[in-house]
Amino acid sequence: MLAQRTAGVQVSINSNRKDHMKKTISTEEAKKKTIKPEWQPGGSKRQELLDKAVEYLKAPIMETQANRHHFCLNNLMMSETEYLDALHKATSFEDAWK
């Protein structure tokens, strides 16, 4: 009975936590998904995707640069120019001077 109550409490805590946290997925999970039309080139949310790609390239995760390049081009459908622009923004110190 106590285990069930404890489990019930944990479930309610976790469900409350989910309401306030952003849902993030791993690179491997993202590779299995298809990109929605609004995120594809010419879509209404494309610029938001390009901005998030900069954060992805900055992130301190255990992922090689080659794997990140492959993910951006093949899964996010970025052009080489878009990728290089995002990489430049991720590695430059422009924000440090503002």
Biotite code that builds the C-alpha atoms (Angstrom):
import biotite.structure as struc

atoms = struc.array([
    struc.Atom([0.000, 0.000, 0.000], chain_id="A", res_id=1, res_name="MET", atom_name="CA", element="C"),
    struc.Atom([2.785, 2.413, 0.928], chain_id="A", res_id=2, res_name="LEU", atom_name="CA", element="C"),
    struc.Atom([4.599, 1.647, -2.322], chain_id="A", res_id=3, res_name="ALA", atom_name="CA", element="C"),
    struc.Atom([1.444, 2.390, -4.260], chain_id="A", res_id=4, res_name="GLN", atom_name="CA", element="C"),
    struc.Atom([0.976, 5.695, -2.436], chain_id="A", res_id=5, res_name="ARG", atom_name="CA", element="C"),
    struc.Atom([4.595, 6.587, -2.998], chain_id="A", res_id=6, res_name="THR", atom_name="CA", element="C"),
    struc.Atom([4.326, 5.674, -6.655], chain_id="A", res_id=7, res_name="ALA", atom_name="CA", element="C"),
    struc.Atom([1.132, 7.737, -6.910], chain_id="A", res_id=8, res_name="GLY", atom_name="CA", element="C"),
    struc.Atom([2.866, 10.730, -5.366], chain_id="A", res_id=9, res_name="VAL", atom_name="CA", element="C"),
    struc.Atom([5.808, 10.356, -7.712], chain_id="A", res_id=10, res_name="GLN", atom_name="CA", element="C"),
    struc.Atom([3.490, 10.198, -10.676], chain_id="A", res_id=11, res_name="VAL", atom_name="CA", element="C"),
    struc.Atom([1.686, 13.360, -9.608], chain_id="A", res_id=12, res_name="SER", atom_name="CA", element="C"),
    struc.Atom([4.995, 15.151, -9.005], chain_id="A", res_id=13, res_name="ILE", atom_name="CA", element="C"),
    struc.Atom([6.289, 14.041, -12.403], chain_id="A", res_id=14, res_name="ASN", atom_name="CA", element="C"),
    struc.Atom([3.093, 15.066, -14.167], chain_id="A", res_id=15, res_name="SER", atom_name="CA", element="C"),
    struc.Atom([3.272, 18.513, -12.537], chain_id="A", res_id=16, res_name="ASN", atom_name="CA", element="C"),
    struc.Atom([6.917, 18.819, -13.506], chain_id="A", res_id=17, res_name="ARG", atom_name="CA", element="C"),
    struc.Atom([6.121, 18.016, -17.135], chain_id="A", res_id=18, res_name="LYS", atom_name="CA", element="C"),
    struc.Atom([3.717, 20.934, -17.300], chain_id="A", res_id=19, res_name="ASP", atom_name="CA", element="C"),
    struc.Atom([6.510, 23.377, -16.476], chain_id="A", res_id=20, res_name="HIS", atom_name="CA", element="C"),
    struc.Atom([9.421, 21.805, -18.357], chain_id="A", res_id=21, res_name="MET", atom_name="CA", element="C"),
    struc.Atom([10.203, 21.928, -22.060], chain_id="A", res_id=22, res_name="LYS", atom_name="CA", element="C"),
    struc.Atom([10.143, 18.630, -23.888], chain_id="A", res_id=23, res_name="LYS", atom_name="CA", element="C"),
    struc.Atom([13.546, 17.835, -25.316], chain_id="A", res_id=24, res_name="THR", atom_name="CA", element="C"),
    struc.Atom([14.534, 14.733, -27.198], chain_id="A", res_id=25, res_name="ILE", atom_name="CA", element="C"),
    struc.Atom([17.872, 13.204, -28.013], chain_id="A", res_id=26, res_name="SER", atom_name="CA", element="C"),
    struc.Atom([19.505, 13.415, -31.420], chain_id="A", res_id=27, res_name="THR", atom_name="CA", element="C"),
    struc.Atom([18.774, 9.727, -31.969], chain_id="A", res_id=28, res_name="GLU", atom_name="CA", element="C"),
    struc.Atom([15.053, 10.250, -31.253], chain_id="A", res_id=29, res_name="GLU", atom_name="CA", element="C"),
    struc.Atom([14.977, 13.249, -33.573], chain_id="A", res_id=30, res_name="ALA", atom_name="CA", element="C"),
    struc.Atom([16.526, 11.258, -36.416], chain_id="A", res_id=31, res_name="LYS", atom_name="CA", element="C"),
    struc.Atom([13.507, 8.931, -36.381], chain_id="A", res_id=32, res_name="LYS", atom_name="CA", element="C"),
    struc.Atom([11.024, 11.782, -36.839], chain_id="A", res_id=33, res_name="LYS", atom_name="CA", element="C"),
    struc.Atom([10.054, 13.720, -39.955], chain_id="A", res_id=34, res_name="THR", atom_name="CA", element="C"),
    struc.Atom([10.075, 17.492, -40.065], chain_id="A", res_id=35, res_name="ILE", atom_name="CA", element="C"),
    struc.Atom([6.738, 19.320, -40.309], chain_id="A", res_id=36, res_name="LYS", atom_name="CA", element="C"),
    struc.Atom([6.132, 21.558, -43.351], chain_id="A", res_id=37, res_name="PRO", atom_name="CA", element="C"),
    struc.Atom([6.242, 24.805, -41.321], chain_id="A", res_id=38, res_name="GLU", atom_name="CA", element="C"),
    struc.Atom([9.830, 23.980, -40.255], chain_id="A", res_id=39, res_name="TRP", atom_name="CA", element="C"),
    struc.Atom([10.995, 23.047, -43.776], chain_id="A", res_id=40, res_name="GLN", atom_name="CA", element="C"),
    struc.Atom([12.670, 25.561, -46.119], chain_id="A", res_id=41, res_name="PRO", atom_name="CA", element="C"),
    struc.Atom([10.165, 28.304, -46.919], chain_id="A", res_id=42, res_name="GLY", atom_name="CA", element="C"),
    struc.Atom([8.008, 27.444, -43.886], chain_id="A", res_id=43, res_name="GLY", atom_name="CA", element="C"),
    struc.Atom([6.631, 29.942, -41.395], chain_id="A", res_id=44, res_name="SER", atom_name="CA", element="C"),
    struc.Atom([8.836, 28.703, -38.521], chain_id="A", res_id=45, res_name="LYS", atom_name="CA", element="C"),
    struc.Atom([12.049, 28.215, -40.510], chain_id="A", res_id=46, res_name="ARG", atom_name="CA", element="C"),
    struc.Atom([13.908, 31.121, -38.875], chain_id="A", res_id=47, res_name="GLN", atom_name="CA", element="C"),
    struc.Atom([13.083, 29.728, -35.431], chain_id="A", res_id=48, res_name="GLU", atom_name="CA", element="C"),
    struc.Atom([14.595, 26.391, -36.485], chain_id="A", res_id=49, res_name="LEU", atom_name="CA", element="C"),
    struc.Atom([17.750, 28.128, -37.725], chain_id="A", res_id=50, res_name="LEU", atom_name="CA", element="C"),
    struc.Atom([18.061, 29.976, -34.400], chain_id="A", res_id=51, res_name="ASP", atom_name="CA", element="C"),
    struc.Atom([17.645, 26.709, -32.493], chain_id="A", res_id=52, res_name="LYS", atom_name="CA", element="C"),
    struc.Atom([20.298, 25.097, -34.690], chain_id="A", res_id=53, res_name="ALA", atom_name="CA", element="C"),
    struc.Atom([22.786, 27.683, -33.385], chain_id="A", res_id=54, res_name="VAL", atom_name="CA", element="C"),
    struc.Atom([21.982, 26.599, -29.813], chain_id="A", res_id=55, res_name="GLU", atom_name="CA", element="C"),
    struc.Atom([22.331, 22.939, -30.837], chain_id="A", res_id=56, res_name="TYR", atom_name="CA", element="C"),
    struc.Atom([25.768, 23.619, -32.302], chain_id="A", res_id=57, res_name="LEU", atom_name="CA", element="C"),
    struc.Atom([26.804, 25.463, -29.108], chain_id="A", res_id=58, res_name="LYS", atom_name="CA", element="C"),
    struc.Atom([25.534, 22.747, -26.751], chain_id="A", res_id=59, res_name="ALA", atom_name="CA", element="C"),
    struc.Atom([28.162, 20.832, -24.758], chain_id="A", res_id=60, res_name="PRO", atom_name="CA", element="C"),
    struc.Atom([26.964, 17.365, -25.756], chain_id="A", res_id=61, res_name="ILE", atom_name="CA", element="C"),
    struc.Atom([28.976, 14.298, -26.670], chain_id="A", res_id=62, res_name="MET", atom_name="CA", element="C"),
    struc.Atom([28.475, 14.606, -30.415], chain_id="A", res_id=63, res_name="GLU", atom_name="CA", element="C"),
    struc.Atom([31.161, 15.062, -33.054], chain_id="A", res_id=64, res_name="THR", atom_name="CA", element="C"),
    struc.Atom([31.036, 18.036, -35.373], chain_id="A", res_id=65, res_name="GLN", atom_name="CA", element="C"),
    struc.Atom([30.624, 15.651, -38.308], chain_id="A", res_id=66, res_name="ALA", atom_name="CA", element="C"),
    struc.Atom([27.539, 14.105, -36.669], chain_id="A", res_id=67, res_name="ASN", atom_name="CA", element="C"),
    struc.Atom([26.070, 17.548, -35.966], chain_id="A", res_id=68, res_name="ARG", atom_name="CA", element="C"),
    struc.Atom([26.732, 18.559, -39.583], chain_id="A", res_id=69, res_name="HIS", atom_name="CA", element="C"),
    struc.Atom([25.027, 15.403, -40.856], chain_id="A", res_id=70, res_name="HIS", atom_name="CA", element="C"),
    struc.Atom([22.038, 15.921, -38.537], chain_id="A", res_id=71, res_name="PHE", atom_name="CA", element="C"),
    struc.Atom([21.546, 19.542, -39.593], chain_id="A", res_id=72, res_name="CYS", atom_name="CA", element="C"),
    struc.Atom([21.757, 18.804, -43.309], chain_id="A", res_id=73, res_name="LEU", atom_name="CA", element="C"),
    struc.Atom([19.802, 15.561, -43.433], chain_id="A", res_id=74, res_name="ASN", atom_name="CA", element="C"),
    struc.Atom([17.299, 15.803, -40.584], chain_id="A", res_id=75, res_name="ASN", atom_name="CA", element="C"),
    struc.Atom([16.702, 19.543, -40.305], chain_id="A", res_id=76, res_name="LEU", atom_name="CA", element="C"),
    struc.Atom([16.937, 19.943, -44.086], chain_id="A", res_id=77, res_name="MET", atom_name="CA", element="C"),
    struc.Atom([19.370, 22.851, -43.790], chain_id="A", res_id=78, res_name="MET", atom_name="CA", element="C"),
    struc.Atom([21.363, 23.932, -46.811], chain_id="A", res_id=79, res_name="SER", atom_name="CA", element="C"),
    struc.Atom([25.143, 24.025, -46.540], chain_id="A", res_id=80, res_name="GLU", atom_name="CA", element="C"),
    struc.Atom([24.945, 27.829, -46.437], chain_id="A", res_id=81, res_name="THR", atom_name="CA", element="C"),
    struc.Atom([22.404, 27.782, -43.587], chain_id="A", res_id=82, res_name="GLU", atom_name="CA", element="C"),
    struc.Atom([24.574, 25.308, -41.682], chain_id="A", res_id=83, res_name="TYR", atom_name="CA", element="C"),
    struc.Atom([27.744, 27.365, -42.128], chain_id="A", res_id=84, res_name="LEU", atom_name="CA", element="C"),
    struc.Atom([25.913, 30.523, -41.053], chain_id="A", res_id=85, res_name="ASP", atom_name="CA", element="C"),
    struc.Atom([24.613, 28.759, -37.905], chain_id="A", res_id=86, res_name="ALA", atom_name="CA", element="C"),
    struc.Atom([28.092, 27.375, -37.184], chain_id="A", res_id=87, res_name="LEU", atom_name="CA", element="C"),
    struc.Atom([29.592, 30.843, -37.549], chain_id="A", res_id=88, res_name="HIS", atom_name="CA", element="C"),
    struc.Atom([27.031, 32.289, -35.109], chain_id="A", res_id=89, res_name="LYS", atom_name="CA", element="C"),
    struc.Atom([27.663, 29.437, -32.661], chain_id="A", res_id=90, res_name="ALA", atom_name="CA", element="C"),
    struc.Atom([31.438, 29.871, -32.672], chain_id="A", res_id=91, res_name="THR", atom_name="CA", element="C"),
    struc.Atom([31.756, 33.653, -32.898], chain_id="A", res_id=92, res_name="SER", atom_name="CA", element="C"),
    struc.Atom([31.964, 35.950, -29.905], chain_id="A", res_id=93, res_name="PHE", atom_name="CA", element="C"),
    struc.Atom([29.679, 38.647, -31.290], chain_id="A", res_id=94, res_name="GLU", atom_name="CA", element="C"),
    struc.Atom([27.391, 38.430, -28.237], chain_id="A", res_id=95, res_name="ASP", atom_name="CA", element="C"),
    struc.Atom([30.323, 39.037, -25.902], chain_id="A", res_id=96, res_name="ALA", atom_name="CA", element="C"),
    struc.Atom([30.783, 42.576, -27.232], chain_id="A", res_id=97, res_name="TRP", atom_name="CA", element="C"),
    struc.Atom([27.158, 43.680, -26.735], chain_id="A", res_id=98, res_name="LYS", atom_name="CA", element="C"),
])
